[in-house]
Structure formats: structure tokens, C-alpha cells
């Protein structure tokens, strides 16, 4: 049979990142494998084709049209199907993929489709086309929805999940314009943000044991693994045939089976593929053996994405995520040690979301230098969240709701399409924007120490080349002032984040070499302060509000002292010549205070 497979875009109005559509790629491969003549049109790569689709299809005389997409394509599907049915009324339309999951009855009520394939489709689509071609009993094809001669909706029952994933053919890459999937772009400024080399998505596992209320487990709760050998064979083909240099493992469960992951990494290393790759991971089922990170790094892993979602245990419990937020701290520090980057996904807008729970998330990101941005919580079909939103009348008209979110789903980081909280939408938006702004300010406080490229600390200043200080003294002064403003802002808004030795030397900070804001009102011993400095200054620097104020306000007649700190030996202090010191004194109209280390003693001196 001649089969057309259409991949719908999420939107015709907005630019967004898209990857190779693995689902339709697998379906195309399964159909070709049994002799069908398959053509694929991915409307993501050329949205203009949507408006000329009938002219494109007409010359081919297709027997079957299959359509796939995300639920965010619902609105476009409602526009497309009537056009296809009007022009090609004799061609059966089969719907599959995430778009149809959980709302099959609604689709048959609102859209004139003929079949829906439920769950994994590689076997189901082959059996369905065989039944259509032979005009045999459709009720014997497991995993499909259709209407019988009495217009009654029939579901033939769930098809068992595919147990041996190695038996599934690799995606039919040759049917796609493969180069159009090579890069992920920042849609705001068109710069590459993740992949800067030819890249491709790859699915190594199926299924997820998680029960997150906002997520639909479309491929079962049991994790099924492809063999490491099978995965490496696919990577080899991608490298040889398409010159792929980066792989995105689209799994959420890569780190659950550590033994399997280690074997995969070893095979990638031994194959000398010289690829880079990124993946996602579950915090609850994260790496236990630190040496696994070494293998991941050696095998080419350069980024791991985590679904942190929230820093509030109340919200995590509502999402049915059982992880402790501190697990993120451990994974973050382990990966940073191995020079593997991390990304944390945040969600805002749960039924129980409050100003305080958002604040908890902000603080967790502060303390651990997490960089991330929020997405508004949005109920999708076949999720517990969706059913709760319906039962509590947040969703009164499913068709209207799905059309609304699908018309702007790519902007879920900008505005909520449904507000499940008890606060007005305006306040929710404001709190989200403030939280993101505060995260940026706090990270700016951290990164300001790099004015000259590396290791510039205030009030402790480490200068490899003193001439740099002379050439950029005005910028230093402005940086100090801005730095002080930022610290005052964070201090006043989050007073509990001021560096308190008892708080930060616990499981939270000291062992992870992070930065804090020194609380000059906290009584601490010299030994404790030295311990703090050993962990914090050497890595990031401490930006002390009162010390910065002193730097900027001391009388003009005070002398300035600058030292170069040898960070491998805390006792060594070197002073620069007086010409430089006097120039800085004149420019800053102040003095610099320095820490004087002498064995186990600690003093703050003005010289």
C-alpha cells in the first residue's frame, strides 16, 4: 500500500525547537519492512507546506494517511482533517502518537478520523494496514479505536508492550531531510543553545517507573532497555551515514540501571565513535557509584538534564515526586567535578503553589547555583493532573481547552494557559518573573568575580597581572557598586540566606564549595571562619556587604593594600608596589581591606 505519514508542527505562528520525530520514524521503518511504499512529510521543517498539503498529496494516489504529533498540535489537526477528508474522502486517516493519548472519544466526536492507534505503534500499524488491505475483522487488531457500522466507538484492547526492543528496526532516516534536525536553536535570537554540531535524537529505553501527576506514561511503567550493543550499532550508522557528532538521548531513565549505563559507556568508548551526548535523568534513581560519572564523561556525555520541578517538598509531594530536593545538590556537585554540565527543569503553578513554595524553589537554586527557568504547570490528557483539573472544573470544555493550549503551547514559559493556584494569574506571573530575576541577580553576584577572566575576588583580590587593574579601574569601581546593590537586594529580600556557619556547614553548603553572603552579625570563631574560607573563598569568593561598604566609603587618607593570595598556601601574601596602590586609592577614594592569615589566626586589617 502507498502510505503517507504526516508529522504535525506544534504551531504555525511561533518558532520553536524540534527534533527528529522518532515516533513516525519508527512507524515508517516498520511499514517499509513489510513492503509498504512510504512517504513522510514533516511539517515541522517547512510549515508553509501545511497550506498546500492537498496539492502535494494529490499526485501520489495514497491508500492510507497517517498523522502524528503532540497534543499541542490539536488545533492544527482540527483544521487539517476536514481539508483532507473533503479532497480525499476515500482515504482512511489513522491518528497515532502523543496527540491522541487519553482523549480518543473526544477525537471521534470532534474530528472525522477513521482509526486511532493506541500505545506503541510498530506492530499495531502493520496489523491494521493488513486488516484494511484484506478487508478482514478489525476487532481482532489489538490497540486500535474505530467506529463500527452502527457508529459505535470500539476499542479492541491494549496491545502488550514490546518486550525485546532490539527487534525494532532503526528509524527510517532516509525518508527525511536529515540535515534539518541537526541543531537546536534559541528561538529568541537564533543562536545554537545546546547542539552546535550535527546532532540526532536516540531512544535507548522505553517506559518510566515514575508517577508524576503532570506526565503521561505512554510507553508503560516498566523500563525496557535496548541492549548497549544495539544502541552503539545505531550510533555507528548515524556517524557513518549522516556524519552525526552529537546524540540526544531522549530518555528520562538513562541512569536508573547503572550497570546497563556503564556497559553502554564502555562500548561507546571502545568503538572510538568520538561523539558527544546529552541525556535526562531522574533524581530519585540517580547514579550511586561516582566512577560511573567518569565513564559517562569519557564516553562523551557533556550535559545531564534533571526534572527538579520545585524546591518545595509540599509541591513535590503534590506532583507525586518522592525525591528529596537535596538530591539535586549531590548530583550537581558530582557532575560539576567531572566537568559535565547540568540543566534543571522547574515547574510553577500547582494547586498548592504559594508565595512561600516559590520562594523555597528560588532559595534552592540560589544555594546551589542552579540555573533554570520555569514552565507553567499545564494539565495534559492521560495524566492525573488533567483528570483533577476536570473534576474541579478548571477544565469545563475539553475541546476549547485543548484548542487554547495548542494555539500557544510553545510559550508555556511566558504565560499560563490555566491557573490552578488560589492566587490571581497576575500575581502568579509576577512571582515567577521575580523568582527568575532574583536567580539571575544571585548568579550575577557569583559571576562578577570574573571581571578579568578568572579568580578576581572582592574584598579578597587575586591579580595575576596588576596592569589589568590599572587599565580597568573605573569598571572595577562600577562593578563594586553594582555588586553591593545586588547583595543588599538579596539580603533584604532573603535575609535567611545570609551566611550562617551553623546553617551552611551542615549538609547544605560547606561540603559543596558554594558561595554565600557573609552575615557580619553572626558570632563565629576564627577556626570556623577559616573553615568557611577554605571551602568558599578558594572556589568562589565571599562577597561581604559590610566589607564592600567599607571599601567604598573609607576616608581618603587611608592607605590601600592589595595582595596576591597564593591559593595553594594560605599563609603567603604578596603586596604590590605603592604606585599601583596610590593610583587605586585616588580612583576609589577608599582603601582595600584584606584578610591576614598567620597559621591559625585571622585578622582583618587596614594598612
C-alpha positions in Angstrom: 0.0 0.0 0.0 1.1 3.6 -0.6 1.3 5.3 2.8 1.7 9.0 3.6 2.9 9.8 7.1 2.4 13.4 8.3 4.2 14.9 11.3 2.3 18.0 12.6 4.1 21.0 14.0 3.2 22.4 17.4 2.5 25.8 15.9 2.4 27.7 12.7 2.8 31.0 14.4 5.9 30.5 16.6 9.4 29.3 16.1 10.4 26.5 18.4 13.0 23.8 18.8 12.1 20.5 17.2 14.0 17.3 16.9 13.8 14.3 14.6 10.4 12.7 15.1 11.5 9.3 16.3 7.9 8.0 16.6 7.0 8.5 13.0 10.5 7.4 12.0 9.9 4.0 13.7 6.5 3.7 12.2 7.9 4.4 8.7 10.6 1.8 9.2 8.1 -0.8 10.4 5.9 -0.3 7.3 8.8 -0.3 4.8 10.0 -3.5 6.4 6.8 -5.4 5.4 6.8 -3.9 1.8 4.7 -0.8 2.0 5.6 2.3 -0.1 6.1 5.1 2.5 6.4 8.8 2.1 7.0 11.2 5.0 6.1 14.9 5.2 7.3 16.6 8.4 5.5 19.9 8.6 7.8 21.0 11.4 10.7 21.5 8.9 8.6 23.5 6.5 5.4 24.9 7.9 4.4 26.5 4.6 3.5 23.0 3.3 0.5 23.0 5.6 -1.3 25.4 3.4 -0.6 23.5 0.2 -0.9 20.0 1.6 -3.6 18.7 -0.8 -1.7 19.8 -3.9 1.4 18.0 -2.5 -0.6 14.8 -1.7 -2.7 14.6 -4.9 -0.2 13.3 -7.4 0.8 10.3 -5.2 -2.6 8.5 -5.0 -2.1 7.3 -1.4 -4.0 4.4 0.1 -3.5 5.5 3.7 -2.8 8.7 5.5 -1.2 8.5 9.0 -0.9 11.6 11.2 1.2 12.0 14.3 2.0 14.9 16.6 2.0 16.2 20.2 -1.2 17.2 21.9 -0.1 20.8 21.2 -1.0 20.1 17.6 -4.7 19.5 18.4 -5.8 22.8 16.9 -3.9 22.3 13.7 -5.3 18.7 13.4 -8.9 20.1 13.7 -8.1 22.3 10.7 -6.2 19.7 8.7 -8.5 16.7 8.8 -11.6 18.4 7.2 -9.4 19.6 4.3 -8.1 16.1 3.8 -11.5 14.4 4.0 -13.0 16.9 1.6 -10.3 16.3 -1.0 -9.6 12.6 -0.4 -12.8 11.2 1.2 -11.9 7.6 0.2 -8.5 7.6 2.0 -8.6 6.3 5.7 -6.9 8.6 8.2 -5.1 7.0 11.1 -4.1 9.0 14.1 -1.2 8.0 16.4 1.4 9.3 18.8 1.0 11.5 21.9 -1.7 13.7 20.3 -4.4 11.0 20.6 -3.5 9.6 24.0 -6.3 9.7 26.6 -8.9 11.6 24.6 -9.9 9.1 21.9 -13.6 9.6 22.4 -13.2 13.4 22.0 -11.4 12.9 18.8 -14.1 10.8 17.2 -16.7 13.3 18.4 -14.9 16.4 17.1 -12.7 15.2 14.2 -13.6 12.9 11.2 -10.8 10.4 11.7 -11.1 6.6 10.9 -8.7 5.0 13.3 -6.5 5.7 16.4 -3.5 3.6 17.2 -3.0 3.4 21.0 0.4 2.9 22.7 3.4 1.5 20.8 2.6 1.5 17.1 5.2 -0.5 15.3 3.3 -3.8 15.4 -0.2 -2.3 15.6 0.1 -0.2 12.4 1.4 -3.2 10.4 -1.6 -5.4 11.6 -4.1 -2.6 11.0 -2.9 -2.0 7.4 -3.0 -5.7 6.7 -6.6 -5.9 8.0 -7.6 -2.8 5.9 -6.0 -4.3 2.8 -7.5 -7.7 3.2 -10.8 -6.3 4.5 -10.6 -8.6 7.5 -12.0 -8.3 11.0 -10.8 -5.0 12.5 -11.8 -6.1 16.0 -9.0 -8.6 16.1 -6.3 -5.9 15.7 -5.2 -5.1 19.2 -4.5 -1.5 20.2 -6.9 0.4 17.9 -10.0 2.6 18.2 -12.6 2.8 15.4 -16.3 3.2 14.8 -18.3 0.2 13.7 -21.2 0.1 11.2 -23.5 1.3 13.9 -21.3 4.3 14.6 -20.3 2.9 18.0 -16.8 3.5 19.2 -14.8 0.3 19.6 -11.6 -0.2 21.4 -10.0 -3.6 20.7 -8.0 -3.8 23.9 -4.4 -2.9 24.9 -1.6 -4.4 22.9 1.1 -6.0 25.1 4.3 -3.8 25.2 7.2 -4.9 23.0 9.5 -6.8 25.3 12.6 -7.1 23.1 13.4 -3.6 21.8 16.3 -4.8 19.8 13.8 -6.4 17.4 12.5 -2.9 16.4 14.1 -1.6 13.2 16.1 1.6 13.4 14.1 4.8 12.3 13.8 5.3 8.5 16.1 8.3 8.5 16.4 8.1 4.6 12.8 9.3 4.3 13.6 12.6 6.0 15.7 15.7 5.1 18.0 14.8 7.9 20.1 18.0 8.0 17.1 20.0 9.1 17.2 18.2 12.5 20.9 18.8 13.2 20.8 21.8 15.6 18.7 23.0 18.5 18.3 26.8 18.3 17.5 29.6 20.7 14.3 30.8 19.0 14.7 34.3 20.5 18.0 35.0 18.9 18.6 32.0 16.6 21.8 31.1 18.4 22.6 27.4 18.9 22.0 26.7 22.6 22.5 23.0 23.1 23.8 21.3 20.0 26.5 23.1 18.0 27.3 20.2 15.8 25.3 17.8 13.7 23.0 16.0 16.2 20.3 13.4 16.3 17.9 12.1 18.9 18.0 8.5 20.0 15.7 6.4 22.2 17.6 3.9 24.4 14.8 2.8 26.7 11.0 2.8 26.9 8.8 3.2 29.9 9.1 5.1 33.2 8.5 3.9 36.8 7.6 7.5 37.9 4.1 8.5 38.6 4.3 12.3 38.2 0.8 13.8 38.2 1.6 16.0 35.2 3.2 13.3 33.0 1.6 10.6 30.8 3.4 7.4 30.8 2.7 6.5 27.2 5.1 3.6 27.0 4.4 1.8 30.2 5.6 2.0 33.8 8.2 -0.9 33.3 11.5 0.3 31.9 12.6 -1.8 29.0 16.2 -1.5 27.7 17.7 -1.8 24.3 21.0 -3.7 24.5 24.1 -1.4 24.7 25.3 -3.3 21.5 22.2 -2.4 19.6 22.4 1.3 20.6 26.0 1.5 19.6 25.2 0.0 16.2 22.6 2.7 15.7 25.1 5.4 16.7 27.7 3.9 14.2 25.2 4.2 11.4 24.3 7.8 12.3 28.0 8.7 12.3 28.9 6.8 9.1 25.9 7.8 7.0 25.0 11.2 8.3 28.2 12.5 10.0 26.4 12.9 13.3 28.6 14.3 16.1 26.2 14.7 18.9 23.4 12.5 20.3 20.5 13.5 22.4 19.2 10.5 24.4 15.5 11.4 24.8 15.0 9.0 27.7 14.2 10.1 31.2 15.6 6.9 32.8 19.1 6.5 31.5 20.6 6.5 35.0 18.2 4.1 36.6 20.1 0.9 35.7 23.7 1.9 36.5 25.2 -1.4 35.3 23.5 -1.1 31.9 24.6 2.5 31.6 28.2 1.6 32.5 28.2 -1.1 29.8 26.8 1.3 27.2 29.5 3.9 28.0 32.3 1.2 27.7 31.0 0.1 24.3 30.8 3.8 23.1 34.4 4.3 24.3 35.7 1.1 22.7 34.0 1.9 19.4 36.1 5.1 19.2 33.0 7.0 17.9 34.2 10.3 19.2 30.7 11.6 19.8 29.3 13.9 22.4 25.9 13.3 24.0 23.3 14.6 26.5 20.6 12.9 28.4 17.9 13.3 31.1 17.9 11.7 34.5 15.6 11.0 37.4 16.9 12.5 40.7 15.3 9.6 42.7 17.1 7.0 40.7 20.4 8.7 40.2 24.0 7.4 40.0 25.3 5.7 43.1 28.9 5.0 42.0 30.9 8.1 41.4 33.1 6.2 38.9 30.1 6.0 36.6 30.3 9.7 36.0 33.9 9.2 34.9 32.7 6.6 32.3 30.0 9.0 31.1 32.4 11.8 30.7 34.9 9.6 28.8 32.1 8.3 26.6 31.2 11.8 25.6 28.5 13.0 28.0 28.6 16.7 28.4 25.1 17.6 29.8 22.5 16.0 32.0 19.0 17.4 32.4 17.1 16.9 35.7 13.4 17.3 36.4 13.9 19.3 39.6 10.4 20.9 39.3 10.4 22.6 42.7 12.4 23.2 45.9 9.3 22.7 48.0 8.5 19.3 49.5 4.8 20.3 49.6 4.8 20.8 45.8 6.9 17.8 45.1 4.6 15.7 47.1 1.6 17.1 45.2 3.4 16.1 42.0 4.0 12.6 43.5 7.7 13.1 43.1 9.3 11.4 46.1 12.8 12.8 45.8 14.4 15.0 48.4 15.4 18.4 46.9 18.9 17.9 48.3 19.4 15.0 45.9 19.9 17.7 43.3 22.7 19.1 45.3 24.6 15.8 45.3 24.1 15.1 41.6 25.0 18.7 40.7 28.3 18.6 42.6 29.2 15.1 41.3 28.7 16.2 37.7 30.5 19.5 38.1 33.5 17.7 39.4 33.6 15.7 36.2 33.0 18.8 34.1 29.6 17.7 33.0 27.0 20.5 32.7 23.6 20.3 34.3 20.2 21.8 33.5 17.3 21.8 35.9 13.7 22.0 34.8 11.3 24.0 37.0 7.5 23.9 37.0 5.3 26.6 38.7 1.6 26.7 39.3 0.5 23.6 41.2 -2.8 23.6 43.1 -0.8 24.1 46.4 1.6 26.7 45.0 2.0 29.7 47.2 4.4 32.6 47.5 6.4 30.6 50.1 6.7 27.5 47.9 8.0 29.6 45.1 10.5 31.2 47.5 11.7 27.7 48.5 12.5 26.9 44.9 14.3 30.2 44.4 16.4 29.6 47.5 17.3 26.1 46.5 18.5 27.5 43.1 20.4 30.2 45.0 22.2 28.0 47.3 23.3 25.5 44.7 24.0 27.8 41.7 21.3 26.0 39.7 20.4 27.7 36.5 16.9 27.2 35.2 13.7 28.8 34.2 10.1 27.9 35.0 7.4 26.4 32.8 3.8 26.9 33.9 2.1 23.7 35.0 -0.3 22.6 32.3 -2.7 19.7 32.5 -2.4 17.3 29.5 -4.6 14.4 28.7 -3.9 11.0 30.2 -2.4 12.5 33.3 -3.7 12.6 36.9 -3.4 16.3 36.8 -5.7 16.6 33.8 -8.4 14.4 35.5 -8.2 16.5 38.7 -8.5 19.7 36.7 -11.6 18.4 35.0 -13.2 17.2 38.3 -12.6 20.5 40.0 -14.0 22.4 37.0 -10.8 24.1 35.9 -11.4 22.4 32.5 -15.1 22.7 31.6 -14.9 22.3 27.9 -12.1 19.9 26.8 -12.3 20.8 23.1 -12.0 24.5 23.8 -9.2 24.0 26.4 -7.1 21.8 24.1 -7.5 24.2 21.2 -6.4 27.1 23.5 -3.2 25.4 24.8 -2.3 24.1 21.4 -2.5 27.6 19.9 0.2 28.8 22.2 1.8 25.8 23.9 5.3 26.8 22.8 5.0 29.8 25.1 4.4 27.9 28.3 7.4 29.7 29.8 5.8 33.1 29.2 2.2 32.8 30.4 -0.1 30.2 32.0 -2.9 28.8 29.9 -4.7 27.7 33.1 -4.3 28.9 36.6 -4.7 26.1 39.2 -3.5 28.1 42.1 -5.5 30.1 44.6 -3.8 33.3 43.7 -4.7 35.6 40.7 -2.9 34.9 37.5 -1.3 38.4 37.6 0.3 37.5 40.9 1.5 34.1 39.8 3.1 35.7 36.7 4.7 38.4 38.9 6.1 35.8 41.4 7.5 33.7 38.6 9.2 36.7 36.9 10.6 37.9 40.3 11.9 34.5 41.1 13.7 34.2 37.8 15.1 37.8 38.2 16.4 37.0 41.7 18.1 33.8 40.4 19.8 35.9 37.7 20.9 38.5 40.2 22.3 35.9 42.6 24.1 34.2 39.8 25.4 37.6 38.7 26.8 38.1 42.2 28.7 34.8 41.6 29.9 35.6 38.1 31.0 39.2 38.9 34.2 37.7 40.4 35.4 37.0 36.9 35.9 40.6 35.7 39.4 39.9 34.4 38.6 36.4 33.2 39.4 34.4 36.3 39.7 34.4 40.1 39.0 38.1 40.8 37.6 38.3 44.4 36.3 41.2 46.4 37.3 42.2 49.0 40.0 39.5 48.6 41.6 40.3 45.2 43.8 37.8 43.3 45.5 39.5 40.4 47.9 37.7 38.1 48.7 40.9 36.2 48.4 44.1 38.2 48.4 46.1 35.0 44.9 44.8 34.3 43.8 46.6 37.4 45.2 49.9 36.2 43.6 49.6 32.8 40.1 48.8 34.1 39.9 50.7 37.4 36.7 52.6 36.5 34.9 49.4 35.6 36.1 47.9 38.9 34.5 50.7 40.8 31.2 50.4 38.9 31.3 46.7 39.4 31.9 47.1 43.2 28.9 49.4 43.4 26.6 47.2 41.4 27.8 44.2 43.3 26.9 45.9 46.6 23.5 46.9 45.3 22.8 43.3 44.3 23.9 42.0 47.7 21.7 44.5 49.5 18.8 43.5 47.4 19.2 39.8 48.0 20.0 40.3 51.7 16.9 42.4 52.3 14.6 40.1 50.4 16.1 36.8 51.6 17.6 37.5 55.0 17.7 33.8 55.8 20.3 33.3 53.1 22.9 35.3 54.9 25.8 33.1 55.6 25.4 31.5 58.9 28.1 29.0 59.8 25.8 26.6 61.6 23.4 26.6 58.6 25.8 26.4 55.8 28.3 24.0 57.4 25.6 21.3 57.6 24.7 19.0 54.7 23.7 22.0 52.7 26.7 24.0 51.7 30.1 23.6 53.2 30.8 20.2 51.6 29.8 21.6 48.2 32.1 24.6 47.9 29.4 27.2 47.2 29.1 30.9 47.7 27.2 32.7 50.4 26.7 36.3 51.7 28.7 36.9 54.9 26.5 37.9 57.8 28.6 40.3 59.9 26.2 39.9 62.8 26.8 36.2 63.2 29.2 35.4 66.0 31.8 32.9 64.8 35.1 31.6 65.9 38.3 32.1 64.0 38.5 28.4 63.4 35.0 28.3 61.9 35.6 31.3 59.7 38.9 29.8 58.4 37.0 26.6 57.7 34.4 28.6 55.8 37.0 30.5 53.8 38.9 27.3 53.0 35.7 25.9 51.3 34.2 29.0 49.9 36.8 31.7 49.0 39.1 29.4 47.2 36.3 28.3 44.9 34.0 31.2 44.5 34.8 34.1 46.9 32.7 35.6 49.6 31.1 39.0 48.9 30.6 40.6 52.2 28.2 43.5 52.3 29.9 45.4 55.2 33.3 44.9 53.8 32.2 46.2 50.4 30.7 49.2 52.1 34.0 49.8 53.9 35.9 49.5 50.6 33.6 52.1 49.0 33.3 54.5 52.0 36.6 54.7 53.9 38.3 58.1 54.3 40.6 59.3 51.5 43.7 59.4 53.7 43.6 55.7 54.5 46.1 53.6 52.6 45.2 50.8 50.2 46.6 47.3 50.5 46.3 44.8 47.7 47.6 41.3 48.0 48.1 38.4 45.7 46.9 35.3 47.5 48.7 32.1 46.8 45.7 29.7 46.9 47.9 26.6 47.4 49.3 28.2 50.6 47.0 30.5 52.6 50.0 31.9 54.5 51.6 33.7 51.6 50.6 37.3 51.0 52.4 39.5 48.4 51.9 43.3 48.3 52.1 45.2 45.1 54.2 48.4 44.7 52.9 51.7 46.1 52.4 53.3 42.6 49.5 50.9 41.9 48.2 51.3 45.5 48.2 55.1 45.3 46.5 55.1 42.0 43.7 52.8 43.2 43.5 55.0 46.3 43.0 58.1 44.2 40.4 56.4 41.9 38.4 54.7 44.6 38.8 57.3 47.3 39.0 54.5 49.7 41.1 51.7 51.0 41.0 48.0 50.4 40.7 45.6 53.4 42.5 42.3 53.3 42.5 39.1 55.2 45.7 38.4 57.0 46.3 34.7 57.6 49.0 33.7 60.0 48.9 30.0 61.0 45.7 29.6 62.9 45.0 33.3 63.5 42.7 35.5 61.5 42.6 39.3 61.3 41.0 41.9 59.2 43.5 44.8 58.7 43.6 48.2 57.2 47.1 49.2 56.2 
